[in-house]
């Protein structure tokens, strides 16, 4: 064979794929993760809104 490393790698990948669907295959419990960036996004949104309110031009006062 020209590429024994490739052959071994392909066999290993095939074995993992075929045996992964077996009933006794190891199962990894999927944990629900809370969003990590939610507080950061909220603080950023509030800061940007305040900055926009500060920068927004005021209406010209009317002369009576």
PDB file of N, H, CA, C and O in Angstrom:
ATOM      1  N   UNK A   1       0.838  -1.183   0.000  1.00  0.00           N
ATOM      2  CA  UNK A   1       0.000   0.000   0.000  1.00  0.00           C
ATOM      3  C   UNK A   1       0.878   1.240   0.000  1.00  0.00           C
ATOM      4  O   UNK A   1       1.957   1.270   0.592  1.00  0.00           O
ATOM      5  N   UNK A   2       0.387   2.244  -0.674  1.00  0.00           N
ATOM      6  H   UNK A   2      -0.489   2.220  -1.155  1.00  0.00           H
ATOM      7  CA  UNK A   2       1.160   3.474  -0.762  1.00  0.00           C
ATOM      8  C   UNK A   2       0.982   4.361   0.461  1.00  0.00           C
ATOM      9  O   UNK A   2       1.938   4.985   0.921  1.00  0.00           O
ATOM     10  N   UNK A   3      -0.244   4.420   0.993  1.00  0.00           N
ATOM     11  H   UNK A   3      -1.021   3.913   0.620  1.00  0.00           H
ATOM     12  CA  UNK A   3      -0.536   5.337   2.095  1.00  0.00           C
ATOM     13  C   UNK A   3      -1.093   4.577   3.293  1.00  0.00           C
ATOM     14  O   UNK A   3      -2.303   4.603   3.518  1.00  0.00           O
ATOM     15  N   UNK A   4      -0.251   3.905   4.064  1.00  0.00           N
ATOM     16  H   UNK A   4       0.732   3.884   3.881  1.00  0.00           H
ATOM     17  CA  UNK A   4      -0.774   3.139   5.201  1.00  0.00           C
ATOM     18  C   UNK A   4      -1.401   4.036   6.273  1.00  0.00           C
ATOM     19  O   UNK A   4      -2.343   3.617   6.946  1.00  0.00           O
ATOM     20  N   UNK A   5      -0.905   5.237   6.438  1.00  0.00           N
ATOM     21  H   UNK A   5      -0.140   5.577   5.891  1.00  0.00           H
ATOM     22  CA  UNK A   5      -1.476   6.137   7.438  1.00  0.00           C
ATOM     23  C   UNK A   5      -2.900   6.517   7.063  1.00  0.00           C
ATOM     24  O   UNK A   5      -3.780   6.551   7.923  1.00  0.00           O
ATOM     25  N   UNK A   6      -3.131   6.799   5.802  1.00  0.00           N
ATOM     26  H   UNK A   6      -2.416   6.771   5.104  1.00  0.00           H
ATOM     27  CA  UNK A   6      -4.473   7.133   5.335  1.00  0.00           C
ATOM     28  C   UNK A   6      -5.428   5.965   5.486  1.00  0.00           C
ATOM     29  O   UNK A   6      -6.599   6.144   5.822  1.00  0.00           O
ATOM     30  N   UNK A   7      -4.915   4.757   5.232  1.00  0.00           N
ATOM     31  H   UNK A   7      -3.964   4.612   4.959  1.00  0.00           H
ATOM     32  CA  UNK A   7      -5.736   3.553   5.363  1.00  0.00           C
ATOM     33  C   UNK A   7      -6.150   3.353   6.813  1.00  0.00           C
ATOM     34  O   UNK A   7      -7.313   3.066   7.096  1.00  0.00           O
ATOM     35  N   UNK A   8      -5.209   3.501   7.724  1.00  0.00           N
ATOM     36  H   UNK A   8      -4.264   3.734   7.494  1.00  0.00           H
ATOM     37  CA  UNK A   8      -5.505   3.326   9.150  1.00  0.00           C
ATOM     38  C   UNK A   8      -6.478   4.402   9.624  1.00  0.00           C
ATOM     39  O   UNK A   8      -7.399   4.114  10.389  1.00  0.00           O
ATOM     40  N   UNK A   9      -6.280   5.622   9.179  1.00  0.00           N
ATOM     41  H   UNK A   9      -5.532   5.856   8.558  1.00  0.00           H
ATOM     42  CA  UNK A   9      -7.168   6.710   9.561  1.00  0.00           C
ATOM     43  C   UNK A   9      -8.583   6.478   9.031  1.00  0.00           C
ATOM     44  O   UNK A   9      -9.565   6.715   9.734  1.00  0.00           O
ATOM     45  N   UNK A  10      -8.675   6.016   7.793  1.00  0.00           N
ATOM     46  H   UNK A  10      -7.878   5.824   7.221  1.00  0.00           H
ATOM     47  CA  UNK A  10      -9.990   5.752   7.210  1.00  0.00           C
ATOM     48  C   UNK A  10     -10.692   4.614   7.947  1.00  0.00           C
ATOM     49  O   UNK A  10     -11.896   4.700   8.192  1.00  0.00           O
ATOM     50  N   UNK A  11      -9.978   3.561   8.301  1.00  0.00           N
ATOM     51  H   UNK A  11      -9.001   3.491   8.102  1.00  0.00           H
ATOM     52  CA  UNK A  11     -10.579   2.455   9.051  1.00  0.00           C
ATOM     53  C   UNK A  11     -11.059   2.916  10.419  1.00  0.00           C
ATOM     54  O   UNK A  11     -12.145   2.543  10.863  1.00  0.00           O
ATOM     55  N   UNK A  12     -10.254   3.721  11.076  1.00  0.00           N
ATOM     56  H   UNK A  12      -9.372   4.024  10.715  1.00  0.00           H
ATOM     57  CA  UNK A  12     -10.640   4.225  12.394  1.00  0.00           C
ATOM     58  C   UNK A  12     -11.900   5.092  12.293  1.00  0.00           C
ATOM     59  O   UNK A  12     -12.808   4.953  13.112  1.00  0.00           O
ATOM     60  N   UNK A  13     -11.963   5.973  11.309  1.00  0.00           N
ATOM     61  H   UNK A  13     -11.225   6.086  10.643  1.00  0.00           H
ATOM     62  CA  UNK A  13     -13.139   6.826  11.131  1.00  0.00           C
ATOM     63  C   UNK A  13     -14.369   5.986  10.803  1.00  0.00           C
ATOM     64  O   UNK A  13     -15.462   6.268  11.295  1.00  0.00           O
ATOM     65  N   UNK A  14     -14.199   4.963   9.980  1.00  0.00           N
ATOM     66  H   UNK A  14     -13.311   4.734   9.580  1.00  0.00           H
ATOM     67  CA  UNK A  14     -15.315   4.091   9.614  1.00  0.00           C
ATOM     68  C   UNK A  14     -15.812   3.319  10.837  1.00  0.00           C
ATOM     69  O   UNK A  14     -17.019   3.189  11.039  1.00  0.00           O
ATOM     70  N   UNK A  15     -14.908   2.817  11.636  1.00  0.00           N
ATOM     71  H   UNK A  15     -13.927   2.922  11.472  1.00  0.00           H
ATOM     72  CA  UNK A  15     -15.311   2.082  12.841  1.00  0.00           C
ATOM     73  C   UNK A  15     -16.052   2.986  13.820  1.00  0.00           C
ATOM     74  O   UNK A  15     -17.047   2.573  14.415  1.00  0.00           O
ATOM     75  N   UNK A  16     -15.578   4.198  13.988  1.00  0.00           N
ATOM     76  H   UNK A  16     -14.769   4.533  13.506  1.00  0.00           H
ATOM     77  CA  UNK A  16     -16.273   5.132  14.888  1.00  0.00           C
ATOM     78  C   UNK A  16     -17.672   5.454  14.372  1.00  0.00           C
ATOM     79  O   UNK A  16     -18.624   5.544  15.147  1.00  0.00           O
ATOM     80  N   UNK A  17     -17.782   5.623  13.083  1.00  0.00           N
ATOM     81  H   UNK A  17     -17.008   5.551  12.454  1.00  0.00           H
ATOM     82  CA  UNK A  17     -19.082   5.946  12.494  1.00  0.00           C
ATOM     83  C   UNK A  17     -20.054   4.781  12.635  1.00  0.00           C
ATOM     84  O   UNK A  17     -21.213   4.977  13.002  1.00  0.00           O
ATOM     85  N   UNK A  18     -19.586   3.576  12.347  1.00  0.00           N
ATOM     86  H   UNK A  18     -18.645   3.418  12.048  1.00  0.00           H
ATOM     87  CA  UNK A  18     -20.470   2.406  12.370  1.00  0.00           C
ATOM     88  C   UNK A  18     -20.877   2.058  13.795  1.00  0.00           C
ATOM     89  O   UNK A  18     -22.034   1.709  14.030  1.00  0.00           O
ATOM     90  N   UNK A  19     -19.970   2.143  14.735  1.00  0.00           N
ATOM     91  H   UNK A  19     -19.030   2.427  14.543  1.00  0.00           H
ATOM     92  CA  UNK A  19     -20.288   1.742  16.103  1.00  0.00           C
ATOM     93  C   UNK A  19     -20.952   2.858  16.905  1.00  0.00           C
ATOM     94  O   UNK A  19     -21.362   2.620  18.041  1.00  0.00           O
ATOM     95  N   UNK A  20     -21.072   4.053  16.363  1.00  0.00           N
ATOM     96  H   UNK A  20     -20.739   4.247  15.440  1.00  0.00           H
ATOM     97  CA  UNK A  20     -21.674   5.143  17.135  1.00  0.00           C
ATOM     98  C   UNK A  20     -23.181   4.988  17.268  1.00  0.00           C
ATOM     99  O   UNK A  20     -23.772   5.565  18.181  1.00  0.00           O
ATOM    100  N   UNK A  21     -23.818   4.230  16.391  1.00  0.00           N
ATOM    101  H   UNK A  21     -23.338   3.761  15.650  1.00  0.00           H
ATOM    102  CA  UNK A  21     -25.265   4.074  16.433  1.00  0.00           C
ATOM    103  C   UNK A  21     -25.693   2.832  17.207  1.00  0.00           C
ATOM    104  O   UNK A  21     -26.872   2.476  17.187  1.00  0.00           O
ATOM    105  N   UNK A  22     -24.798   2.191  17.862  1.00  0.00           N
ATOM    106  H   UNK A  22     -23.841   2.480  17.878  1.00  0.00           H
ATOM    107  CA  UNK A  22     -25.138   0.986  18.607  1.00  0.00           C
ATOM    108  C   UNK A  22     -25.877   1.348  19.884  1.00  0.00           C
ATOM    109  O   UNK A  22     -25.683   2.436  20.426  1.00  0.00           O
ATOM    110  N   UNK A  23     -26.731   0.437  20.373  1.00  0.00           N
ATOM    111  H   UNK A  23     -26.888  -0.447  19.933  1.00  0.00           H
ATOM    112  CA  UNK A  23     -27.488   0.719  21.593  1.00  0.00           C
ATOM    113  C   UNK A  23     -26.604   0.929  22.822  1.00  0.00           C
ATOM    114  O   UNK A  23     -26.981   1.662  23.737  1.00  0.00           O
ATOM    115  N   UNK A  24     -25.443   0.298  22.847  1.00  0.00           N
ATOM    116  H   UNK A  24     -25.137  -0.296  22.104  1.00  0.00           H
ATOM    117  CA  UNK A  24     -24.564   0.438  24.011  1.00  0.00           C
ATOM    118  C   UNK A  24     -23.499   1.517  23.799  1.00  0.00           C
ATOM    119  O   UNK A  24     -22.517   1.572  24.538  1.00  0.00           O
ATOM    120  N   UNK A  25     -23.689   2.365  22.803  1.00  0.00           N
ATOM    121  H   UNK A  25     -24.487   2.320  22.202  1.00  0.00           H
ATOM    122  CA  UNK A  25     -22.733   3.438  22.547  1.00  0.00           C
ATOM    123  C   UNK A  25     -22.797   4.452  23.686  1.00  0.00           C
ATOM    124  O   UNK A  25     -23.860   4.665  24.270  1.00  0.00           O
ATOM    125  N   UNK A  26     -21.667   5.073  24.002  1.00  0.00           N
ATOM    126  H   UNK A  26     -20.804   4.900  23.528  1.00  0.00           H
ATOM    127  CA  UNK A  26     -21.696   6.072  25.076  1.00  0.00           C
ATOM    128  C   UNK A  26     -22.565   7.267  24.692  1.00  0.00           C
ATOM    129  O   UNK A  26     -22.566   7.719  23.547  1.00  0.00           O
ATOM    130  N   UNK A  27     -23.298   7.760  25.677  1.00  0.00           N
ATOM    131  H   UNK A  27     -23.297   7.392  26.607  1.00  0.00           H
ATOM    132  CA  UNK A  27     -24.217   8.868  25.441  1.00  0.00           C
ATOM    133  C   UNK A  27     -23.723  10.078  26.227  1.00  0.00           C
ATOM    134  O   UNK A  27     -23.427   9.985  27.418  1.00  0.00           O
ATOM    135  N   UNK A  28     -23.643  11.197  25.548  1.00  0.00           N
ATOM    136  H   UNK A  28     -23.885  11.272  24.581  1.00  0.00           H
ATOM    137  CA  UNK A  28     -23.254  12.433  26.200  1.00  0.00           C
ATOM    138  C   UNK A  28     -24.525  13.230  26.462  1.00  0.00           C
ATOM    139  O   UNK A  28     -25.281  13.525  25.536  1.00  0.00           O
ATOM    140  N   UNK A  29     -24.753  13.569  27.697  1.00  0.00           N
ATOM    141  H   UNK A  29     -24.139  13.329  28.449  1.00  0.00           H
ATOM    142  CA  UNK A  29     -25.951  14.311  28.074  1.00  0.00           C
ATOM    143  C   UNK A  29     -25.811  15.747  27.585  1.00  0.00           C
ATOM    144  O   UNK A  29     -24.796  16.398  27.833  1.00  0.00           O
ATOM    145  N   UNK A  30     -26.821  16.231  26.900  1.00  0.00           N
ATOM    146  H   UNK A  30     -27.646  15.702  26.699  1.00  0.00           H
ATOM    147  CA  UNK A  30     -26.798  17.597  26.396  1.00  0.00           C
ATOM    148  C   UNK A  30     -27.333  18.525  27.469  1.00  0.00           C
ATOM    149  O   UNK A  30     -28.485  18.419  27.890  1.00  0.00           O
ATOM    150  N   UNK A  31     -26.484  19.426  27.897  1.00  0.00           N
ATOM    151  H   UNK A  31     -25.549  19.512  27.555  1.00  0.00           H
ATOM    152  CA  UNK A  31     -26.880  20.387  28.924  1.00  0.00           C
ATOM    153  C   UNK A  31     -27.317  21.675  28.263  1.00  0.00           C
ATOM    154  O   UNK A  31     -26.713  22.127  27.290  1.00  0.00           O
ATOM    155  N   UNK A  32     -28.366  22.258  28.797  1.00  0.00           N
ATOM    156  H   UNK A  32     -28.856  21.891  29.588  1.00  0.00           H
ATOM    157  CA  UNK A  32     -28.794  23.551  28.276  1.00  0.00           C
ATOM    158  C   UNK A  32     -27.932  24.629  28.926  1.00  0.00           C
ATOM    159  O   UNK A  32     -27.751  24.658  30.143  1.00  0.00           O
ATOM    160  N   UNK A  33     -27.414  25.499  28.094  1.00  0.00           N
ATOM    161  H   UNK A  33     -27.561  25.475  27.105  1.00  0.00           H
ATOM    162  CA  UNK A  33     -26.557  26.563  28.591  1.00  0.00           C
ATOM    163  C   UNK A  33     -27.323  27.872  28.560  1.00  0.00           C
ATOM    164  O   UNK A  33     -28.075  28.147  27.625  1.00  0.00           O
ATOM    165  N   UNK A  34     -27.127  28.654  29.570  1.00  0.00           N
ATOM    166  H   UNK A  34     -26.517  28.430  30.329  1.00  0.00           H
ATOM    167  CA  UNK A  34     -27.752  29.962  29.565  1.00  0.00           C
ATOM    168  C   UNK A  34     -26.908  30.874  28.686  1.00  0.00           C
ATOM    169  O   UNK A  34     -25.687  30.728  28.628  1.00  0.00           O
ATOM    170  N   UNK A  35     -27.547  31.803  28.010  1.00  0.00           N
ATOM    171  H   UNK A  35     -28.539  31.921  28.058  1.00  0.00           H
ATOM    172  CA  UNK A  35     -26.797  32.712  27.149  1.00  0.00           C
ATOM    173  C   UNK A  35     -25.825  33.551  27.971  1.00  0.00           C
ATOM    174  O   UNK A  35     -26.207  34.145  28.979  1.00  0.00           O
ATOM    175  N   UNK A  36     -24.589  33.596  27.545  1.00  0.00           N
ATOM    176  H   UNK A  36     -24.278  33.114  26.726  1.00  0.00           H
ATOM    177  CA  UNK A  36     -23.573  34.320  28.298  1.00  0.00           C
ATOM    178  C   UNK A  36     -23.556  35.806  27.973  1.00  0.00           C
ATOM    179  O   UNK A  36     -23.175  36.619  28.816  1.00  0.00           O
ATOM    180  N   UNK A  37     -23.959  36.169  26.771  1.00  0.00           N
ATOM    181  H   UNK A  37     -24.268  35.509  26.086  1.00  0.00           H
ATOM    182  CA  UNK A  37     -23.835  37.558  26.358  1.00  0.00           C
ATOM    183  C   UNK A  37     -25.098  38.381  26.561  1.00  0.00           C
ATOM    184  O   UNK A  37     -25.105  39.565  26.222  1.00  0.00           O
ATOM    185  N   UNK A  38     -26.150  37.813  27.094  1.00  0.00           N
ATOM    186  H   UNK A  38     -26.145  36.852  27.370  1.00  0.00           H
ATOM    187  CA  UNK A  38     -27.401  38.561  27.253  1.00  0.00           C
ATOM    188  C   UNK A  38     -27.220  39.799  28.130  1.00  0.00           C
ATOM    189  O   UNK A  38     -27.637  40.881  27.715  1.00  0.00           O
ATOM    190  N   UNK A  39     -26.626  39.701  29.313  1.00  0.00           N
ATOM    191  H   UNK A  39     -26.288  38.823  29.650  1.00  0.00           H
ATOM    192  CA  UNK A  39     -26.459  40.932  30.116  1.00  0.00           C
ATOM    193  C   UNK A  39     -25.578  41.957  29.409  1.00  0.00           C
ATOM    194  O   UNK A  39     -25.847  43.156  29.486  1.00  0.00           O
ATOM    195  N   UNK A  40     -24.550  41.512  28.735  1.00  0.00           N
ATOM    196  H   UNK A  40     -24.332  40.538  28.672  1.00  0.00           H
ATOM    197  CA  UNK A  40     -23.662  42.426  28.031  1.00  0.00           C
ATOM    198  C   UNK A  40     -24.409  43.133  26.910  1.00  0.00           C
ATOM    199  O   UNK A  40     -24.242  44.336  26.707  1.00  0.00           O
ATOM    200  N   UNK A  41     -25.232  42.387  26.185  1.00  0.00           N
ATOM    201  H   UNK A  41     -25.368  41.411  26.351  1.00  0.00           H
ATOM    202  CA  UNK A  41     -26.008  42.992  25.097  1.00  0.00           C
ATOM    203  C   UNK A  41     -27.007  44.011  25.637  1.00  0.00           C
ATOM    204  O   UNK A  41     -27.206  45.063  25.029  1.00  0.00           O
ATOM    205  N   UNK A  42     -27.630  43.711  26.758  1.00  0.00           N
ATOM    206  H   UNK A  42     -27.469  42.857  27.252  1.00  0.00           H
ATOM    207  CA  UNK A  42     -28.603  44.640  27.336  1.00  0.00           C
ATOM    208  C   UNK A  42     -27.922  45.927  27.797  1.00  0.00           C
ATOM    209  O   UNK A  42     -28.435  47.018  27.550  1.00  0.00           O
ATOM    210  N   UNK A  43     -26.792  45.814  28.452  1.00  0.00           N
ATOM    211  H   UNK A  43     -26.376  44.927  28.653  1.00  0.00           H
ATOM    212  CA  UNK A  43     -26.065  46.992  28.920  1.00  0.00           C
ATOM    213  C   UNK A  43     -25.606  47.829  27.726  1.00  0.00           C
ATOM    214  O   UNK A  43     -25.693  49.057  27.752  1.00  0.00           O
ATOM    215  N   UNK A  44     -25.117  47.158  26.681  1.00  0.00           N
ATOM    216  H   UNK A  44     -25.047  46.161  26.660  1.00  0.00           H
ATOM    217  CA  UNK A  44     -24.674  47.872  25.485  1.00  0.00           C
ATOM    218  C   UNK A  44     -25.840  48.585  24.815  1.00  0.00           C
ATOM    219  O   UNK A  44     -25.693  49.722  24.367  1.00  0.00           O
ATOM    220  N   UNK A  45     -26.997  47.929  24.742  1.00  0.00           N
ATOM    221  H   UNK A  45     -27.116  47.005  25.106  1.00  0.00           H
ATOM    222  CA  UNK A  45     -28.169  48.549  24.129  1.00  0.00           C
ATOM    223  C   UNK A  45     -28.604  49.785  24.912  1.00  0.00           C
ATOM    224  O   UNK A  45     -28.927  50.815  24.319  1.00  0.00           O
ATOM    225  N   UNK A  46     -28.614  49.686  26.226  1.00  0.00           N
ATOM    226  H   UNK A  46     -28.352  48.850  26.708  1.00  0.00           H
ATOM    227  CA  UNK A  46     -29.005  50.839  27.051  1.00  0.00           C
ATOM    228  C   UNK A  46     -28.006  51.978  26.868  1.00  0.00           C
ATOM    229  O   UNK A  46     -28.405  53.135  26.738  1.00  0.00           O
ATOM    230  N   UNK A  47     -26.721  51.663  26.856  1.00  0.00           N
ATOM    231  H   UNK A  47     -26.397  50.723  26.961  1.00  0.00           H
ATOM    232  CA  UNK A  47     -25.700  52.697  26.697  1.00  0.00           C
ATOM    233  C   UNK A  47     -25.812  53.368  25.329  1.00  0.00           C
ATOM    234  O   UNK A  47     -25.698  54.590  25.231  1.00  0.00           O
ATOM    235  N   UNK A  48     -26.032  52.592  24.286  1.00  0.00           N
ATOM    236  H   UNK A  48     -26.125  51.600  24.365  1.00  0.00           H
ATOM    237  CA  UNK A  48     -26.170  53.174  22.952  1.00  0.00           C
ATOM    238  C   UNK A  48     -27.434  54.029  22.841  1.00  0.00           C
ATOM    239  O   UNK A  48     -27.420  55.076  22.195  1.00  0.00           O
ATOM    240  N   UNK A  49     -28.525  53.586  23.471  1.00  0.00           N
ATOM    241  H   UNK A  49     -28.537  52.735  23.996  1.00  0.00           H
ATOM    242  CA  UNK A  49     -29.757  54.369  23.434  1.00  0.00           C
ATOM    243  C   UNK A  49     -29.561  55.714  24.135  1.00  0.00           C
ATOM    244  O   UNK A  49     -30.007  56.747  23.635  1.00  0.00           O
ATOM    245  N   UNK A  50     -28.893  55.701  25.295  1.00  0.00           N
ATOM    246  H   UNK A  50     -28.531  54.862  25.701  1.00  0.00           H
ATOM    247  CA  UNK A  50     -28.626  56.947  26.022  1.00  0.00           C
ATOM    248  C   UNK A  50     -27.720  57.870  25.218  1.00  0.00           C
ATOM    249  O   UNK A  50     -27.923  59.084  25.191  1.00  0.00           O
ATOM    250  N   UNK A  51     -26.721  57.286  24.566  1.00  0.00           N
ATOM    251  H   UNK A  51     -26.556  56.300  24.589  1.00  0.00           H
ATOM    252  CA  UNK A  51     -25.824  58.077  23.736  1.00  0.00           C
ATOM    253  C   UNK A  51     -26.579  58.686  22.557  1.00  0.00           C
ATOM    254  O   UNK A  51     -26.356  59.845  22.208  1.00  0.00           O
ATOM    255  N   UNK A  52     -27.462  57.916  21.952  1.00  0.00           N
ATOM    256  H   UNK A  52     -27.643  56.975  22.236  1.00  0.00           H
ATOM    257  CA  UNK A  52     -28.253  58.435  20.837  1.00  0.00           C
ATOM    258  C   UNK A  52     -29.172  59.558  21.293  1.00  0.00           C
ATOM    259  O   UNK A  52     -29.337  60.549  20.582  1.00  0.00           O
ATOM    260  N   UNK A  53     -29.771  59.415  22.469  1.00  0.00           N
ATOM    261  H   UNK A  53     -29.637  58.610  23.047  1.00  0.00           H
ATOM    262  CA  UNK A  53     -30.626  60.477  22.997  1.00  0.00           C
ATOM    263  C   UNK A  53     -29.810  61.749  23.269  1.00  0.00           C
ATOM    264  O   UNK A  53     -30.301  62.863  23.086  1.00  0.00           O
ATOM    265  N   UNK A  54     -28.590  61.570  23.697  1.00  0.00           N
ATOM    266  H   UNK A  54     -28.192  60.665  23.845  1.00  0.00           H
ATOM    267  CA  UNK A  54     -27.726  62.710  24.023  1.00  0.00           C
ATOM    268  C   UNK A  54     -27.268  63.432  22.757  1.00  0.00           C
ATOM    269  O   UNK A  54     -27.200  64.661  22.730  1.00  0.00           O
ATOM    270  N   UNK A  55     -26.958  62.675  21.723  1.00  0.00           N
ATOM    271  H   UNK A  55     -27.013  61.677  21.746  1.00  0.00           H
ATOM    272  CA  UNK A  55     -26.418  63.247  20.488  1.00  0.00           C
ATOM    273  C   UNK A  55     -27.514  63.798  19.582  1.00  0.00           C
ATOM    274  O   UNK A  55     -27.258  64.695  18.779  1.00  0.00           O
ATOM    275  N   UNK A  56     -28.712  63.280  19.701  1.00  0.00           N
ATOM    276  H   UNK A  56     -28.920  62.552  20.354  1.00  0.00           H
ATOM    277  CA  UNK A  56     -29.811  63.679  18.812  1.00  0.00           C
ATOM    278  C   UNK A  56     -30.035  65.190  18.891  1.00  0.00           C
ATOM    279  O   UNK A  56     -30.115  65.760  19.980  1.00  0.00           O
ATOM    280  N   UNK A  57     -30.136  65.830  17.727  1.00  0.00           N
ATOM    281  H   UNK A  57     -30.071  65.367  16.842  1.00  0.00           H
ATOM    282  CA  UNK A  57     -30.343  67.291  17.748  1.00  0.00           C
ATOM    283  C   UNK A  57     -31.711  67.645  18.316  1.00  0.00           C
ATOM    284  O   UNK A  57     -32.695  66.941  18.090  1.00  0.00           O
ATOM    285  N   UNK A  58     -31.755  68.751  19.059  1.00  0.00           N
ATOM    286  H   UNK A  58     -30.956  69.323  19.243  1.00  0.00           H
ATOM    287  CA  UNK A  58     -33.009  69.219  19.641  1.00  0.00           C
ATOM    288  C   UNK A  58     -33.757  70.045  18.618  1.00  0.00           C
ATOM    289  O   UNK A  58     -33.145  70.663  17.747  1.00  0.00           O
ATOM    290  N   UNK A  59     -35.066  70.059  18.716  1.00  0.00           N
ATOM    291  H   UNK A  59     -35.563  69.557  19.424  1.00  0.00           H
ATOM    292  CA  UNK A  59     -35.819  70.900  17.801  1.00  0.00           C
ATOM    293  C   UNK A  59     -35.527  72.377  18.060  1.00  0.00           C
ATOM    294  O   UNK A  59     -35.281  72.797  19.191  1.00  0.00           O
ATOM    295  N   UNK A  60     -35.562  73.140  16.982  1.00  0.00           N
ATOM    296  H   UNK A  60     -35.762  72.798  16.064  1.00  0.00           H
ATOM    297  CA  UNK A  60     -35.287  74.575  17.101  1.00  0.00           C
ATOM    298  C   UNK A  60     -36.448  75.248  17.828  1.00  0.00           C
ATOM    299  O   UNK A  60     -37.604  75.026  17.468  1.00  0.00           O
ATOM    300  N   UNK A  61     -36.164  76.068  18.846  1.00  0.00           N
ATOM    301  H   UNK A  61     -35.225  76.248  19.138  1.00  0.00           H
ATOM    302  CA  UNK A  61     -37.266  76.726  19.551  1.00  0.00           C
ATOM    303  C   UNK A  61     -37.957  77.739  18.640  1.00  0.00           C
ATOM    304  O   UNK A  61     -37.310  78.426  17.849  1.00  0.00           O
ATOM    305  N   UNK A  62     -39.265  77.818  18.763  1.00  0.00           N
ATOM    306  H   UNK A  62     -39.790  77.260  19.405  1.00  0.00           H
ATOM    307  CA  UNK A  62     -40.046  78.722  17.937  1.00  0.00           C
ATOM    308  C   UNK A  62     -40.001  80.130  18.528  1.00  0.00           C
ATOM    309  O   UNK A  62     -39.992  80.321  19.744  1.00  0.00           O
ATOM    310  N   UNK A  63     -39.974  81.069  17.657  1.00  0.00           N
ATOM    311  H   UNK A  63     -39.981  80.913  16.669  1.00  0.00           H
ATOM    312  CA  UNK A  63     -40.048  82.469  18.098  1.00  0.00           C
ATOM    313  C   UNK A  63     -41.508  82.890  18.133  1.00  0.00           C
ATOM    314  O   UNK A  63     -42.244  82.650  17.176  1.00  0.00           O
ATOM    315  N   UNK A  64     -41.935  83.509  19.218  1.00  0.00           N
ATOM    316  H   UNK A  64     -41.337  83.704  19.996  1.00  0.00           H
ATOM    317  CA  UNK A  64     -43.336  83.925  19.272  1.00  0.00           C
ATOM    318  C   UNK A  64     -43.509  85.377  18.981  1.00  0.00           C
ATOM    319  O   UNK A  64     -44.633  85.879  18.989  1.00  0.00           O
TER     320      UNK A  64
END
